Amino acid sequence: MKAVLMDDYGGPEVLYLGEAPDPVAGPGEIVVDIHAASVNAADWKVREGFRRDDVKLTFPHILGRDFSGVVREVGSGVTDFAPGDDVFAVIDRGREGGYAEAFAIQAELAAGKPSTLSHAEAAALALTGLTALVALEDAAALQAGETVLIHGGAGGVGSFAVQYAKHVGARVLATASAHNHDYLRSLGAEDVIDYTRQDFTEAVSECDVVFDTIGGEVHARSFAVLKPGGRLIHIAAAPAGFTAPRDDVTVIRPHVGRDRAHLERILELVAEGAVRPPEIRRMPLAEAAAAQELSKTGHVRGKIVFEVR
Ligand SMILES: NC(=O)c1ccc[n+]([C@@H]2O[C@H](COP(=O)([O-])OP(=O)(O)OC[C@H]3O[C@@H](n4cnc5c(N)ncnc54)[C@H](OP(=O)(O)O)[C@@H]3O)[C@@H](O)[C@H]2O)c1
């Protein structure tokens, strides 16, 4: 099969389109012919060797954490899928391989893809939606009437989070640069703060929840806008050596596990009309290096998705 391979850590030039062995379905696995695969912010970081001491890659390595496609083969013990079924999935932690024409994944991590979503839309919603749900539904337990500030509202995770929070009945505030404000309002944000022109701590106060997808100094300054008893949920790192300046708020960096239940929750929200896919920029696998350079700018609106076939 064709796949985007890398033989070493490095810049975008280490990525090349080549041949990799076709996967076979082990017990409990399905082989999926990938139609669309996501580009995630983690991908260029893994490529550059970020956290290489914690997560050792075996080369040649294939990046990519979520995808949508069609089941080609089922392994022994798989009863919930058959060849020809449309599925989407987030690959288990510690494994990658979505930048390819096929992948063998545990069937229990995949969910059936409805015909109302294209493969690109399903891929765009998979890890982003799962992460937003783990953060706002599971960790924050966001409630109607609460005020939530979402940092990075125009990103992949943020696009889902803004819609979910609006659906729950929260008052949704979000940060983004000006060219994304109409997009964020269309997703349900009530107030949008242009973080390039205004210090969000001067525009916002008394939040019940801050969802931080940016990290660094944004994390540090977020404490100032929380009410006592508030929750700071973050999926990007705090500054090195940072200590929380308040003990009357709860800080959670949730473990984002992978499972079918969260994917089915995404589908439920889509079916209800509560959430729609993010804006998608479609690219071919052959442009993986360019896609990662775009992702690395940190200013992609919505999601980049590879159209594989
Ligand atoms: N823990 C996990 O399992 C997990 C899972 C998924 C993602 N993540 C992490 O979560 C982070 C977000 O992921 P993502 O996929 O949503 O990222 P993304 O799509 O790459 O986010 C890009 C967006 O961030 C916005 N942005 C950049 N700097 C900003 C700032 N200072 N303030 C407000 N908005 C800003 C940009 O909007 P503008 O152009 O308007 O600036 C852009 O729309 C990444 O660090 C990723 O690695 C973690």
The ligand as a MOL file (V3000), in Angstrom:
LIG
                    3D

  0  0  0     0  0            999 V3000
M  V30 BEGIN CTAB
M  V30 COUNTS 48 52 0 0 0
M  V30 BEGIN ATOM
M  V30 1 N -4.5350 15.6220 24.9290 0
M  V30 2 C -4.9350 15.1560 23.7600 0
M  V30 3 O -5.1770 13.9820 23.6010 0
M  V30 4 C -5.0920 16.0990 22.6310 0
M  V30 5 C -5.9510 15.7760 21.5990 0
M  V30 6 C -6.1150 16.6860 20.5560 0
M  V30 7 C -5.3800 17.8630 20.5880 0
M  V30 8 N -4.5150 18.1110 21.5880 0 CHG=1
M  V30 9 C -3.7120 19.3470 21.6280 0
M  V30 10 O -4.6210 20.4240 21.7320 0
M  V30 11 C -4.1190 21.5330 21.0260 0
M  V30 12 C -5.2010 22.0560 20.0880 0
M  V30 13 O -5.4600 21.0970 19.0840 0
M  V30 14 P -6.2350 21.5200 17.7730 0
M  V30 15 O -6.2130 20.3360 16.8790 0
M  V30 16 O -7.5360 22.1320 18.0940 0 CHG=-1
M  V30 17 O -5.2440 22.6390 17.2130 0
M  V30 18 P -5.3170 23.4620 15.8640 0
M  V30 19 O -6.4970 23.0440 15.0680 0
M  V30 20 O -3.9880 23.4070 15.2310 0
M  V30 21 O -5.5590 24.9640 16.4100 0
M  V30 22 C -5.4060 26.0170 15.5250 0
M  V30 23 C -6.2270 27.1950 16.0150 0
M  V30 24 O -5.6240 27.7780 17.1710 0
M  V30 25 C -5.9240 29.1750 17.1660 0
M  V30 26 N -4.9180 29.8950 17.9620 0
M  V30 27 C -3.5730 29.8870 17.8130 0
M  V30 28 N -2.9890 30.6320 18.7920 0
M  V30 29 C -4.0060 31.1090 19.5670 0
M  V30 30 C -4.0540 31.9160 20.7540 0
M  V30 31 N -2.9500 32.3960 21.3360 0
M  V30 32 N -5.2650 32.1720 21.3040 0
M  V30 33 C -6.3960 31.7020 20.7380 0
M  V30 34 N -6.4240 30.9330 19.6120 0
M  V30 35 C -5.2400 30.6370 19.0410 0
M  V30 36 C -5.8970 29.5540 15.7090 0
M  V30 37 O -6.8120 30.6130 15.4980 0
M  V30 38 P -6.2710 32.0230 14.9490 0
M  V30 39 O -5.7450 31.7630 13.5630 0
M  V30 40 O -7.4650 32.9010 15.0130 0
M  V30 41 O -5.1460 32.4240 15.8760 0
M  V30 42 C -6.3100 28.2760 14.9650 0
M  V30 43 O -7.6250 28.3320 14.4660 0
M  V30 44 C -2.8280 21.0720 20.3530 0
M  V30 45 O -1.7240 21.4680 21.1570 0
M  V30 46 C -2.9520 19.5790 20.3390 0
M  V30 47 O -1.7020 18.9340 20.3160 0
M  V30 48 C -4.3840 17.2710 22.6230 0
M  V30 END ATOM
M  V30 BEGIN BOND
M  V30 1 1 1 2
M  V30 2 2 2 3
M  V30 3 1 2 4
M  V30 4 1 4 5
M  V30 5 2 4 48
M  V30 6 2 5 6
M  V30 7 1 6 7
M  V30 8 2 7 8
M  V30 9 1 8 9
M  V30 10 1 8 48
M  V30 11 1 9 10
M  V30 12 1 9 46
M  V30 13 1 10 11
M  V30 14 1 11 12
M  V30 15 1 11 44
M  V30 16 1 12 13
M  V30 17 1 13 14
M  V30 18 2 14 15
M  V30 19 1 14 16
M  V30 20 1 14 17
M  V30 21 1 17 18
M  V30 22 2 18 19
M  V30 23 1 18 20
M  V30 24 1 18 21
M  V30 25 1 21 22
M  V30 26 1 22 23
M  V30 27 1 23 24
M  V30 28 1 23 42
M  V30 29 1 24 25
M  V30 30 1 25 26
M  V30 31 1 25 36
M  V30 32 1 26 27
M  V30 33 1 26 35
M  V30 34 2 27 28
M  V30 35 1 28 29
M  V30 36 1 29 30
M  V30 37 2 29 35
M  V30 38 1 30 31
M  V30 39 2 30 32
M  V30 40 1 32 33
M  V30 41 2 33 34
M  V30 42 1 34 35
M  V30 43 1 36 37
M  V30 44 1 36 42
M  V30 45 1 37 38
M  V30 46 2 38 39
M  V30 47 1 38 40
M  V30 48 1 38 41
M  V30 49 1 42 43
M  V30 50 1 44 45
M  V30 51 1 44 46
M  V30 52 1 46 47
M  V30 END BOND
M  V30 END CTAB
M  END
